[in-house]
Amino acid sequence: MLGRHLTYSLAVALLIGAFAVPAMAEDLKVAYVDMERAFTECEAGKTAKGVFTRKLESLTRRIEGEEGQLTRMRDDLEKSASTLSGDARSEKEISYRDKYRNYQRLVKDSQDDLRREDSELTNKIVGTLLQVVEKVGKGGGYTLVLEKKSVLYAAQSIDITDQVIQEMNTRPNPVTVTEKN
């Protein structure tokens, strides 16, 4: 008995759905945006990449300088270990371990700083990009705008990524001037 009710309810739902979907589909206007491309090709994305690259290069130079000092200290310790007194060798070993711990902290802090910087820059741009997508979507009369990564197939004609990039470039750059330097 329960199976018959379930079958009947399902049949009614499918019948109602069969008439409702075509009516909704006529009013549905869909587009998609490649957010990754929009992010990397807009001026704000290019600015953010430059800021991030400069920070990465600066931290890399600093870390490489510390590595060089550590290597020299280790080589010096190895060369002079047999000629140094126990106390002198112990002092050099302690100094090397301290320098190595500081190096490890520098690497960890640098990684954390880069992650934070990347996240901050990305969030600033993505927030503005989402506003732009909404504006372009509304302006184009779209009912639904999807992210390209979640679309299995779509005609190229409904790709509004170029429009989003153009609109994004008319907005003030969310990556501030001080971050550019």
C-alpha positions, 0 to 999 in steps of 0.5 A: 500500500505504501509503495503504491502511494509513493509511486503515485506521488512520484508520478504526480511530482514528475507530471507537475515538473514536466510542465513547470520546467519549460515555463521556467526555462523560457525565462532563464538566461545563464552565463558563466565566468572563468574566475581564475582567468578574470583574477589573473588578467585584470589589472588588480590581479596583475598588481597583486602578482607583482606585489607578491613576487617582489615580497617573495624575492625579498624573503628568498634573498634574506633566507639565502643570505642566512643559509650562506651564513649557516653554511660558513659557520658549519664549515668553520666548525667542522674545520676547526673542531679538532684544533679548538678546546672543548669550551671553544668548540662548545661555544661555536656549536651553541652559536651554530644551533642558535643561528640554525633555530633563528633560520628555521623561525625565519623560514616559518615566519616567511612562509606564514607571512607569504600565506597571509599576504596572498590571502589578503590580496586574493580576498580584496580582489575576489570581493571586488570581482564578485561585485563586478560579476553581479553587476555584469550579470544584472546588466546582461539580464542573466538569471544565473551566472556560474563559475566555469569550473563547475560547468561541464559544458557550455557554449562559448557564447555565454562566457562573460569573462571578458566583460567581467575583466573589462568592468573590473579594470574600470574600478579602483584597484583594490590593491593599494598604492602602498602595496605596489611599492 
